[in-house]
Amino acid sequence: MSGNLSVQSRVQDDLAVVTTDGYINNTAAEKIAVVCVEHMEAGVRKFVLNLERSRIINSIGISILIEVIEKVRGVGGGVAFSNLTPTIAKTFKIMGLLNTSTIYETEDEAVVGMSG
């Protein structure tokens, strides 16, 4: 599968909501990382990654997301995920992402949770 992922983002207050659409492999995860770094350079420290339209993520994609989480935490920020499939949520738990990030059922819940 190729990196045909689309990534959109918007900033509200000090929080960026990043929405993906498509398979998250290494190329696609790099797109997500670039968007997050650009927002970090602009002063954003809190991120919600809405993966509702991404049904599959491979191990390299997960490892890049871990790097993103580490970069955000390195500047005193935080990352939350929303709208995960049960399989992706379970995979994130197994891979330890929940030690450094949070999963919310919906984007709205994640925005509220990260804004508090």
Sequence and secondary structure as in RCSB ss.txt:
>XXXX:A:sequence
MSGNLSVQSRVQDDLAVVTTDGYINNTAAEKIAVVCVEHMEAGVRKFVLNLERSRIINSIGISILIEVIEKVRGV
GGGVAFSNLTPTIAKTFKIMGLLNTSTIYETEDEAVVGMSG
>XXXX:A:secstr
     EEEEEEETTEEEEEEES B HHHHHHHHHHHHHHHHTT  EEEEEEEE   B HHHHHHHHHHHHHHHHT
T EEEEES  HHHHHHHHHTTGGGT EEESSHHHHHHHHH 
